[in-house]
């Protein structure tokens, strides 16, 4: 992995990044950094990489999803709030915003 800045732009080169939940979090951070949006890291994000947030802005809804066969605990970062959540295996929890 390598990164560089040039004038107002940023670039990242990644090679051989296998799929793991932790690596998706790294990729998420890299994308935000390249787009100069690293300050929005804690918007629509979960602390636990085994859980995801799916946002549906046209409905003002979001879902927190546990993608594993084990119960998970996480902290959810929505745009205006932060809260702790426990999800059973494969569970999905819906919220309005």
N, C-alpha and C positions, 0 to 999 in steps of 0.2 A: 504494500500500500504506500502510495506517495501522494503528497499534496503540494500545491504551489499557489501563490497569489501573483497576479500581474495586473497592475493598475487597479481597477475596481472589480476585477473578476477573480474567481477562484476555480481551481480544477483539482480533481482527485483521480488517481489511477488505482484500481483494485484488480488483483489477479488471484484466481484460485480461492475465492471465498465460498466455502461449502455452506449448504443450508443448515442452519441451526437457529433456534429462536433468538439466541444472543446475537448472532450475526445480523439478523434482520434489524435489531436495534442499532447496531453499528451503521448499517446502511441508511437507516432513517436519519441518524445524526449527520452522516456525510451529506445526504441530499439537502438537509436544512442548511448546513454550513456552506455548500456550494451556491445555494440560492440566497445567501446572506440573510437567512431567516433563523439563525441559530438561537435567537432570543425567544422564538416560539416553540422551543423544545417541549415545554410542559403545557402545550395546548393540545387537547384531544390525544392524550397519551396515557398509558398505564405504566406503573413502575415495574411490574413483573413482565418480562418479555414473553412469558407463556400465555399472556392474555392480550387481547386486542380491543381496540375501540373502532367501531364502524359508525360513521356519522352520516346522517341523512338530513341535510340542511333544508331541503324543500318541505320536509315534514316536521322540522324542529325536534328530531329524535336522534338518539344515539344508543348503541348497544355495546355492552361489554361482554366479550366472548372468551370462554375458557376453551382453548383448543387441545387440551390434554385429557388423558384418561384418569387424572388425579385431581383432587380438590386443589384450588389455588387461592391464595390471598394476594391482594394488590392494593395499591393506592391509585386512584383514578384522578387524572388531571383534565377536567373539562375547561372551557374557556374562562368561566367565572367562578369555579369552585373546585375543591379538592376533597376527596373522601376515601375512606378505606372500604374494601369490599371483599367478601368471601364468596367464591363460586364453586359449586360442586363440579364434578367431572363433566365436561361437554356442555356446561350450562351457559345460558345467555340471559342477560339482564337488560331491560329496556328502561330508558330515562328520557324525559322531556327537558328541553332547555329553552 
